[in-house]
Structures are given as C-alpha cells and as structure tokens.
C-alpha cells in the first residue's frame, strides 16, 4: 500500500494541478495546492466521479487507456471548477501502482491566456531583427510550456516561416532519433519529411505542413511518414497549426504521433478479417460441396423396398424429419443406417444446410475432440492454424455421429453439454460459440448394453435417443432384394457406362437364397462386381461360398453351438424357399429330407417361427 505521506509528496511538487486517484474505489487520495485552487478545497478523500462533467464511461475509457499505455493524454475528461463551472482541460494520466493513477491537468483557457501574454511580450521586444523576434517568440512559448511539452506523449516541434526548426520536445526527439541540437535551425522538411514511404521524392511545395503556411489554416494528416536519423521510416499522423506574431505569420507548431504499431495492427486486423472472409467463403464452398456430394451420392439411391420394415422405416423418417428431434439409428453393419440419416436430413427443413458426418471409431479422444469442436492456432502441439470443427460446419444443419458407441467418455460429457446449453468453446478459445443442429447418431451395437456396462453416459443416451429408428437386416426382408438389386444395377451401369444388363428370374432367386451377412452394402458390392464382369448381358453372382456351400471349409471342426447355429440357418433357408410351408410335397421337411414331425420339433427347439417366412 502507498503511504499517505508518499502520496502527498508525489503530487505536492508537480507544477500542474495534480490528483492521485484510486480508480478501484473512486477516491481522490491526494491533491496539490494547484488542484485545490482549480477544483475546490474539498478534494482529498472525496469521490473523483463527483468532479466529472462528462459521463462515467468516458472516464472509464480514459483510465483503461492509462492502464494499457502506462501514460495517456486526452481532452475528453470534462470537469467542474470550485464554482461548478465546466473547465476546458487537457488531462495527462500516468499509471502509478496497481489501481492508482496520477492525473495532471492543463487548464486550456489559462494556457491560451499565457500564450496571448507571451505573444504580447514578444511583440514589445525592440532592437531585434524579425528572425530574432520570431525565434524569441518560439523560445518563449517553449519556456512557458516546457513542462507540458516535455510531458506530452506526442511529438511536438515548432518551425519558423522558412521551415527551420525552433524547438523540438523530448517525445519528438525520441521518436525521430535526432537530438534537439541536431534539428534546431535546420530545414525540417528536407531532414525528416523529404520522401514518401515508397522512396519517391516529396517536394516541399506539396507538403501539407507548408500548405498550412500558404493557406493559413490548420492541416490534419492521418497517413504520412517521417524519417528517423537512422534512415528508418515511422508512420505518423499530425496536425500543423499556423502561429502568428503581431498578425504576421511566424511559423507553425506540428504535433505528431507515431502510429506505426497501430497501422501494423490495423493491417493485421484487415488481413485477419480478409482471412475470416476467405474462410467463410471456403466454408460455404465446403458446405455446398457437402450438400452436392450428399445429394449426388444418396438422393437417387433413396430408401428402396416394399417390405413392411421399409414402409415403417419411411414413416419414421418422415416423423423424425418433421419433429427436428435428435435421432438414434440402430441396426447391423451395412443395413442402411447412413442412408437413413441422409433421408432424415433431406426430408427436414434443414436440408439446405450441410449434413456433416464424423466417425467416432477411427480416432483417439484428443483427435476426436479437436475434429468435433475445432481449435485455435497454438491450442496444442501441431495446431498451426485455426480449425473450424464439425460442430460449426453443422450449424443449422445435421450432425451425423457414426458408430456413436465408440465415442470416448470425455467427449461424451462435452457433447452432452453442447446439446444441453446450445453453445461450446473451440480448443484454445475463450469465446462461447452458439450452435443449433439436429444430431442423428448411428450404431451397430446395443447402446443399452453399453450403458449398463458403464461405457456410455446415461444422460447422453437419453439426449440422443429422443427418437429411435431400427434398420432391419436384409435377410429379414427378402421381398426388398429384387428392388434393391435393380436399383444398384441401374446405378452401376449408368455410373460406369456399362452395357445394359437385365436381372433374370434365376438371378433374383439366387439373390434371395443368400443370407446377406453384410446386408444392403454387401448386395450393392455383389451387384456392382457382377455388372463389371457380366458376359453377353448375363449376370453371375459370387457369394464367396466354399465347398459345402455354407460359407465354411469342409475341414473345419464345429462346436455344438456352431452346429446348432448352422442347423438353424439351414432350416431358415428352407423355410424361406418354401415361404414358411413345413409339410407337404414342396414343404421344408421334404427339402430337408426329414419327417414333418421331426421338422416341426426342430423348428420349435430352435425358436423359429415359420409365420415369419410367409
């Protein structure tokens, strides 16, 4: 803490009215005699804000600038004198310790009065030449305002009517690298203002400072360059004000500020905004590409089939699309889960926005988190540029979480927070980004089993499973096989420009007799391979079967459970061919070579319902 005697000593010897202000508590800790004379006797211990004529935010901006730059000069602080009248002030703030700010005030009305007296004093001098009179005038101005000139953060110099320097304050010397002795009496335009930033010569008759002489008006320039003694340029903004002696132009005072850093920051900001705009355009292009890719690859595929399972699936897709709820799509691999996600998105009012897919089973937790949430450059080792992240790409669209059961628990928790709060932070960023999207999660595993095993969060399960859809395996809906096969065949021949090929009745029968462990995806691959290898417009299918025709080598030794499973599949194949008929000449029993009673017994023991195959 600052001792009271130290604070009093700090302000007492200042040649200007000075206050020491505690900005945190809005208190005047100390004030010198000149401050008491200017503002009134009841200062010390009082509230600084009570002296203000301006609004509090203006004062807050001033104190923020002092805290940022360490020292700051402004004319924005408007305050009242001891009689309540508004003072015209120039305030010079210096950050002292922590929340303490030392403020010195220049009464501009008093300053103008002193300047006027100085001019009168200069006019009364006799026996001097015009140059001596003008030089003395400038020296008097410098002497009268020495403390102000030296304390000012801006560079200030005076020139006579011939453009020769008459005084240069300390800030100007530091910015330009020249000493006062170097510059006094020299042609300043030829010394510091002789060429443009691109190196071209800058004639004196084009100089705005000289123009203020010719036009006898104040010239303000916010984009120019002065040259240091070491030959390096500094970007400046300045004001050139004509000075008169007995009504005769005596010269000018130039106040300038080094804005090199500010201009560089503005350039960086423009570049950053341009980069943001470029990224925005790129993101829109990526979104357009995603939309095009999705529609070209999926929309003409559609959800194909006539089975009750497909009719139910279409109805649930329409419900999910209308309700905008998060959806959980389950089913074995290759059964059409991704196609279902695309259909939901295309049927929703978000279809003009992107459908963004992220695979949860191919990345580590950190990789998945970075991919999903995005990151700022430098957020972690290897983050050399900003990354948007899939959440932002899916904003106002649909996010497809493929194989969501594989989502690491740490990412599960963060994703649940996003779904609950509607905003998130990129890695390495402190800004909250709002996001609105529909999440459609797919998995081939039983999430309830994962939940009971503690591998999946219950809150995220219920957040995702607002609406559930199940994709049935292909072997449970054989009536869809002919329609899917024709669809895939037409698409393949069109895409690969193959000769027209027809599916024969025997082709359909062969396809319907196969179990399709790979479901719709396997059917698509089989059709595409057969279309490429077709001879004379005839298709031949290769289901990758071995010698015994059941997908196993003949030398494999099976366990009791494997034999039982194999027997179950064999009986189901027979029932499928006979459309659920067990007895009779064309029944499953006859096809299996067993008595009908034996067939019925085995069907019951294996838990098979013949009605499912009718």
PAMARPA-431037 format. One record per residue (C-alpha): x, y, z; residue in three letters. Coordinates in steps of 0.2 Angstrom, whole numbers, padded with zeros to 4 digits, always signed. Example, Ala and Ser with C-alpha at 12.3 -4.5 7.8 and 13.67 -1.06 7.14 Angstrom:
% residues 2
+0062-0022+0039ala;+0068-0005+0036ser;
END
This chain:
% residues 614
+0000+0000+0000unk;+0006+0018-0003unk;+0009+0028+0012unk;-0001+0044+0014unk;+0015+0055+0016unk;+0022+0047+0000unk;+0006+0051-0010unk;+0006+0069-0004unk;+0025+0071-0008unk;+0021+0063-0025unk;+0009+0077-0030unk;+0015+0092-0020unk;+0029+0096-0031unk;+0020+0094-0048unk;+0020+0111-0057unk;+0002+0107-0064unk;-0014+0104-0054unk;-0012+0086-0049unk;-0023+0072-0041unk;-0019+0055-0036unk;-0034+0044-0039unk;-0039+0027-0033unk;-0049+0020-0048unk;-0055+0005-0039unk;-0063+0014-0025unk;-0067+0031-0035unk;-0057+0041-0022unk;-0045+0056-0023unk;-0031+0050-0012unk;-0021+0066-0013unk;-0021+0083-0022unk;-0009+0098-0023unk;-0012+0116-0019unk;-0015+0120-0038unk;-0028+0106-0039unk;-0037+0113-0024unk;-0037+0131-0032unk;-0044+0124-0048unk;-0057+0111-0042unk;-0061+0117-0024unk;-0055+0114-0006unk;-0065+0098-0003unk;-0055+0086-0014unk;-0044+0074-0003unk;-0054+0058+0002unk;-0069+0063-0009unk;-0076+0054-0025unk;-0067+0058-0041unk;-0083+0055-0051unk;-0092+0069-0042unk;-0079+0081-0051unk;-0084+0075-0068unk;-0095+0084-0080unk;-0093+0070-0093unk;-0101+0053-0092unk;-0093+0039-0082unk;-0090+0028-0097unk;-0079+0042-0104unk;-0069+0042-0089unk;-0068+0023-0089unk;-0061+0024-0106unk;-0048+0036-0101unk;-0042+0026-0086unk;-0042+0010-0097unk;-0030+0019-0109unk;-0019+0024-0095unk;-0018+0006-0089unk;-0015+0000-0106unk;-0001+0013-0112unk;+0006+0017-0095unk;+0003+0036-0099unk;-0011+0044-0109unk;-0015+0062-0114unk;-0033+0066-0118unk;-0045+0081-0118unk;-0061+0070-0116unk;-0062+0072-0097unk;-0073+0086-0093unk;-0073+0093-0075unk;-0080+0107-0065unk;-0071+0120-0055unk;-0074+0126-0037unk;-0089+0136-0043unk;-0097+0122-0053unk;-0092+0129-0070unk;-0086+0117-0083unk;-0067+0118-0086unk;-0058+0115-0103unk;-0044+0103-0098unk;-0030+0093-0106unk;-0028+0078-0094unk;-0011+0068-0093unk;-0013+0052-0084unk;+0001+0041-0078unk;-0001+0023-0070unk;+0007+0023-0054unk;+0004+0007-0044unk;-0009-0005-0047unk;-0026+0004-0047unk;-0018+0022-0043unk;-0017+0035-0057unk;-0008+0051-0056unk;-0018+0064-0066unk;-0010+0081-0071unk;-0022+0094-0078unk;-0018+0108-0090unk;-0031+0122-0090unk;-0033+0126-0108unk;-0041+0143-0105unk;-0027+0148-0094unk;-0014+0140-0106unk;-0022+0151-0120unk;-0021+0166-0109unk;-0002+0163-0106unk;+0001+0161-0124unk;-0008+0178-0128unk;+0003+0186-0114unk;+0018+0178-0122unk;+0014+0185-0139unk;+0011+0202-0132unk;+0028+0201-0123unk;+0037+0196-0139unk;+0029+0210-0148unk;+0036+0223-0136unk;+0054+0217-0139unk;+0063+0230-0148unk;+0080+0231-0157unk;+0079+0214-0163unk;+0078+0208-0181unk;+0062+0199-0187unk;+0071+0182-0186unk;+0077+0186-0168unk;+0059+0192-0164unk;+0051+0176-0171unk;+0065+0165-0163unk;+0062+0173-0146unk;+0043+0171-0148unk;+0046+0152-0150unk;+0058+0151-0136unk;+0046+0160-0125unk;+0032+0148-0130unk;+0044+0133-0126unk;+0049+0141-0110unk;+0032+0144-0104unk;+0026+0127-0109unk;+0042+0117-0106unk;+0034+0105-0093unk;+0019+0102-0104unk;+0029+0100-0120unk;+0041+0088-0111unk;+0027+0078-0103unk;+0017+0076-0118unk;+0016+0059-0126unk;+0015+0067-0144unk;+0030+0073-0153unk;+0029+0092-0154unk;+0041+0104-0164unk;+0040+0122-0170unk;+0046+0129-0186unk;+0048+0147-0192unk;+0041+0153-0209unk;+0056+0147-0218unk;+0053+0129-0212unk;+0068+0129-0199unk;+0066+0121-0183unk;+0064+0132-0167unk;+0061+0119-0154unk;+0058+0100-0153unk;+0051+0092-0137unk;+0058+0076-0129unk;+0045+0064-0137unk;+0049+0070-0154unk;+0067+0068-0151unk;+0064+0050-0145unk;+0053+0046-0160unk;+0065+0053-0173unk;+0081+0048-0166unk;+0088+0066-0168unk;+0093+0077-0153unk;+0086+0095-0151unk;+0104+0102-0156unk;+0103+0092-0172unk;+0087+0099-0178unk;+0086+0117-0171unk;+0089+0129-0186unk;+0088+0115-0199unk;+0075+0114-0213unk;+0064+0100-0206unk;+0056+0095-0222unk;+0072+0091-0230unk;+0078+0082-0214unk;+0063+0071-0209unk;+0050+0073-0222unk;+0059+0073-0239unk;+0052+0057-0247unk;+0037+0046-0247unk;+0036+0029-0239unk;+0039+0021-0257unk;+0056+0031-0258unk;+0049+0044-0270unk;+0055+0062-0268unk;+0042+0073-0258unk;+0044+0091-0264unk;+0042+0104-0251unk;+0028+0113-0261unk;+0017+0098-0259unk;+0020+0096-0240unk;+0004+0099-0230unk;+0014+0107-0216unk;+0020+0121-0229unk;+0002+0121-0236unk;-0004+0127-0218unk;+0008+0142-0221unk;+0001+0146-0238unk;-0017+0143-0234unk;-0015+0150-0216unk;-0026+0136-0209unk;-0024+0120-0198unk;-0019+0105-0208unk;-0023+0087-0202unk;-0015+0072-0209unk;-0018+0054-0203unk;-0007+0045-0215unk;+0011+0051-0218unk;+0029+0046-0215unk;+0043+0054-0206unk;+0061+0048-0207unk;+0072+0044-0192unk;+0090+0049-0191unk;+0095+0030-0194unk;+0085+0031-0211unk;+0070+0021-0205unk;+0053+0027-0208unk;+0039+0029-0195unk;+0021+0031-0199unk;+0013+0047-0192unk;-0002+0057-0191unk;+0000+0075-0187unk;-0008+0092-0185unk;+0000+0108-0192unk;-0006+0124-0184unk;+0000+0142-0191unk;+0007+0153-0177unk;+0006+0172-0179unk;+0016+0187-0172unk;+0008+0204-0172unk;-0004+0197-0186unk;+0011+0191-0196unk;+0014+0173-0200unk;+0028+0167-0189unk;+0028+0149-0192unk;+0019+0133-0186unk;+0018+0121-0172unk;+0017+0102-0178unk;+0010+0089-0166unk;+0013+0072-0172unk;+0010+0054-0166unk;+0020+0038-0171unk;+0006+0026-0177unk;+0017+0013-0184unk;+0012+0000-0172unk;-0006+0005-0174unk;-0006+0004-0193unk;+0003-0013-0192unk;-0011-0019-0180unk;-0024-0012-0192unk;-0016-0021-0206unk;-0015-0037-0197unk;-0034-0034-0192unk;-0038-0031-0210unk;-0028-0047-0215unk;-0037-0057-0202unk;-0054-0051-0207unk;-0049-0055-0225unk;-0044-0072-0219unk;-0060-0074-0210unk;-0070-0069-0225unk;-0059-0081-0236unk;-0063-0095-0223unk;-0081-0090-0223unk;-0082-0092-0242unk;-0072-0108-0241unk;-0083-0115-0228unk;-0098-0110-0238unk;-0090-0119-0253unk;-0086-0134-0242unk;-0104-0134-0237unk;-0110-0133-0255unk;-0099-0147-0259unk;-0105-0157-0245unk;-0123-0154-0250unk;-0119-0158-0268unk;-0109-0174-0263unk;-0124-0180-0252unk;-0137-0177-0264unk;-0127-0185-0279unk;-0122-0200-0269unk;-0138-0203-0259unk;-0154-0194-0265unk;-0155-0205-0281unk;-0152-0221-0270unk;-0167-0217-0258unk;-0174-0230-0246unk;-0179-0244-0258unk;-0191-0258-0254unk;-0208-0264-0252unk;-0207-0274-0236unk;-0217-0269-0220unk;-0200-0265-0212unk;-0196-0252-0226unk;-0213-0244-0225unk;-0211-0242-0207unk;-0194-0235-0209unk;-0200-0222-0221unk;-0214-0217-0209unk;-0202-0215-0195unk;-0190-0205-0206unk;-0204-0193-0210unk;-0208-0191-0191unk;-0190-0188-0187unk;-0188-0175-0201unk;-0204-0166-0195unk;-0200-0166-0177unk;-0182-0160-0178unk;-0178-0171-0163unk;-0161-0180-0160unk;-0162-0197-0168unk;-0154-0214-0164unk;-0152-0226-0178unk;-0148-0244-0174unk;-0145-0259-0185unk;-0132-0271-0190unk;-0117-0266-0202unk;-0122-0262-0220unk;-0141-0262-0216unk;-0143-0244-0222unk;-0141-0233-0207unk;-0131-0220-0216unk;-0144-0219-0230unk;-0157-0217-0216unk;-0148-0202-0209unk;-0147-0194-0226unk;-0165-0197-0229unk;-0169-0189-0212unk;-0159-0174-0217unk;-0166-0172-0235unk;-0184-0173-0228unk;-0181-0160-0215unk;-0182-0141-0216unk;-0163-0141-0213unk;-0159-0149-0230unk;-0152-0133-0237unk;-0139-0133-0224unk;-0125-0147-0223unk;-0126-0164-0217unk;-0109-0166-0208unk;-0103-0184-0204unk;-0090-0188-0191unk;-0084-0206-0187unk;-0082-0210-0169unk;-0072-0226-0171unk;-0057-0221-0180unk;-0049-0208-0169unk;-0042-0206-0152unk;-0051-0195-0139unk;-0040-0179-0142unk;-0041-0181-0161unk;-0060-0183-0160unk;-0062-0168-0148unk;-0052-0157-0160unk;-0061-0163-0175unk;-0078-0161-0167unk;-0075-0144-0158unk;-0062-0136-0168unk;-0047-0127-0161unk;-0037-0111-0162unk;-0020-0110-0168unk;-0007-0114-0154unk;-0021-0123-0144unk;-0009-0139-0143unk;+0007-0145-0152unk;+0004-0146-0170unk;-0011-0134-0171unk;-0003-0122-0184unk;-0019-0115-0190unk;-0037-0112-0184unk;-0049-0126-0187unk;-0067-0123-0188unk;-0073-0140-0182unk;-0088-0151-0187unk;-0100-0143-0174unk;-0099-0126-0183unk;-0100-0134-0200unk;-0116-0142-0195unk;-0123-0126-0188unk;-0142-0125-0193unk;-0139-0142-0201unk;-0137-0160-0196unk;-0123-0169-0187unk;-0121-0187-0191unk;-0111-0196-0177unk;-0107-0213-0185unk;-0104-0228-0173unk;-0108-0217-0158unk;-0105-0231-0146unk;-0086-0229-0149unk;-0087-0211-0143unk;-0074-0208-0128unk;-0082-0204-0112unk;-0073-0187-0110unk;-0080-0182-0127unk;-0097-0189-0122unk;-0098-0177-0107unk;-0093-0162-0118unk;-0105-0166-0132unk;-0119-0168-0119unk;-0115-0150-0113unk;-0117-0144-0130unk;-0134-0152-0133unk;-0140-0145-0116unk;-0133-0127-0117unk;-0133-0124-0136unk;-0115-0117-0136unk;-0097-0123-0135unk;-0079-0117-0135unk;-0066-0121-0148unk;-0050-0128-0140unk;-0038-0114-0135unk;-0053-0101-0137unk;-0062-0092-0123unk;-0076-0087-0133unk;-0093-0096-0132unk;-0100-0101-0149unk;-0118-0103-0151unk;-0124-0119-0161unk;-0141-0126-0167unk;-0141-0143-0175unk;-0150-0159-0176unk;-0139-0174-0171unk;-0143-0191-0179unk;-0132-0205-0171unk;-0129-0222-0178unk;-0123-0238-0171unk;-0122-0256-0174unk;-0121-0260-0156unk;-0134-0261-0142unk;-0132-0244-0133unk;-0142-0251-0118unk;-0129-0264-0115unk;-0115-0251-0116unk;-0124-0240-0104unk;-0126-0254-0091unk;-0108-0259-0093unk;-0103-0241-0089unk;-0096-0237-0106unk;-0109-0225-0111unk;-0116-0210-0102unk;-0135-0211-0097unk;-0138-0193-0100unk;-0131-0193-0117unk;-0140-0209-0122unk;-0157-0200-0117unk;-0152-0184-0126unk;-0148-0194-0142unk;-0162-0206-0141unk;-0176-0194-0142unk;-0182-0203-0157unk;-0176-0221-0162unk;-0176-0230-0178unk;-0171-0248-0182unk;-0164-0253-0199unk;-0169-0272-0201unk;-0156-0284-0208unk;-0158-0288-0226unk;-0161-0307-0223unk;-0177-0302-0213unk;-0184-0293-0228unk;-0181-0304-0244unk;-0195-0295-0253unk;-0184-0280-0255unk;-0170-0289-0263unk;-0177-0288-0281unk;-0180-0269-0280unk;-0163-0265-0272unk;-0154-0276-0285unk;-0162-0267-0299unk;-0158-0250-0292unk;-0140-0255-0289unk;-0138-0262-0306unk;-0146-0247-0315unk;-0135-0235-0305unk;-0119-0245-0308unk;-0121-0247-0327unk;-0126-0228-0328unk;-0111-0223-0317unk;-0098-0234-0325unk;-0106-0233-0343unk;-0108-0252-0344unk;-0118-0261-0357unk;-0137-0263-0352unk;-0139-0278-0341unk;-0155-0287-0335unk;-0159-0297-0320unk;-0166-0314-0324unk;-0178-0323-0313unk;-0164-0336-0309unk;-0153-0321-0304unk;-0167-0315-0292unk;-0169-0332-0285unk;-0151-0334-0282unk;-0150-0317-0273unk;-0165-0321-0262unk;-0157-0338-0256unk;-0142-0330-0250unk;-0141-0325-0231unk;-0133-0307-0234unk;-0122-0306-0218unk;-0116-0290-0225unk;-0134-0284-0228unk;-0138-0270-0241unk;-0119-0265-0243unk;-0114-0282-0247unk;-0129-0283-0260unk;-0123-0267-0268unk;-0105-0274-0269unk;-0111-0290-0277unk;-0121-0282-0290unk;-0108-0270-0295unk;-0095-0284-0296unk;-0107-0294-0307unk;-0111-0280-0318unk;-0092-0277-0322unk;-0089-0295-0325unk;-0105-0298-0335unk;-0103-0308-0351unk;-0116-0305-0365unk;-0128-0296-0354unk;-0129-0310-0342unk;-0125-0308-0323unk;-0116-0321-0312unk;-0115-0319-0294unk;-0101-0324-0282unk;-0106-0325-0264unk;-0089-0331-0258unk;-0095-0348-0253unk;-0084-0363-0250unk;-0085-0382-0254unk;-0100-0386-0243unk;-0110-0371-0250unk;-0112-0364-0232unk;-0098-0352-0231unk;-0086-0364-0222unk;-0072-0375-0227unk;-0076-0394-0226unk;-0061-0397-0214unk;-0067-0386-0201unk;-0072-0394-0184unk;-0088-0386-0177unk;-0093-0384-0159unk;-0110-0390-0153unk;-0116-0372-0153unk;-0109-0368-0170unk;-0118-0384-0177unk;-0134-0379-0169unk;-0132-0361-0176unk;-0128-0369-0193unk;-0144-0380-0192unk;-0155-0365-0188unk;-0149-0355-0203unk;-0151-0371-0214unk;-0169-0373-0208unk;-0172-0354-0210unk;-0166-0355-0228unk;-0178-0370-0231unk;-0192-0360-0224unk;-0188-0345-0234unk;-0188-0355-0250unk;-0205-0363-0246unk;-0212-0347-0240unk;-0215-0354-0222unk;-0223-0371-0228unk;-0216-0385-0217unk;-0225-0401-0223unk;-0231-0407-0239unk;-0223-0411-0256unk;-0215-0394-0258unk;-0213-0391-0239unk;-0197-0388-0229unk;-0197-0405-0222unk;-0196-0413-0239unk;-0182-0401-0244unk;-0173-0406-0228unk;-0176-0424-0230unk;-0184-0427-0213unk;-0201-0431-0207unk;-0213-0417-0205unk;-0214-0421-0186unk;-0195-0420-0185unk;-0195-0404-0194unk;-0209-0396-0183unk;-0199-0402-0167unk;-0183-0395-0173unk;-0191-0378-0178unk;-0199-0377-0161unk;-0182-0381-0152unk;-0173-0369-0162unk;-0185-0355-0158unk;-0190-0352-0177unk;-0207-0346-0181unk;-0212-0352-0199unk;-0225-0337-0200unk;-0211-0325-0202unk;-0207-0333-0219unk;-0224-0332-0227unk;
END
